[in-house]
């Protein structure tokens, strides 16, 4: 059974940082392109970032580029998202996602069955 379990969310003040983790099992993590998506209140899902199987390539949505960093640890099947300079607009449920291919990864927003259950991030003073 494929499992993606996120953690690390919480309440943070504007300008603060959080580090999200996603522990995976049930598939060959080191063979999988991985990504992060988020769902903000009242909005559709937004793709945020992707990372290649060996971590050598990453790419980001414009809304988070320069503030968020995706990384992976294949030795323990873990994906992370370091989030800096958070703003209230970053308030959302954050999901890690298993992508089919590098090229198709942004389209993972349309396949919630590929996501974990999510972790809530709230940015507020």
Secondary structure, DSSP 8 states (H G I E B T S, - for coil): --EEEEE--EEE-TT--EEEEEEEESS-GGG--EEEEEE-TTS-EEEEEEE-TTS--EEE-TTTTTTEEEEEETTTTEEEEEE-S--GGG-EEEEEEE-S-TTTGGGGGG-GGGB---EEEEE--
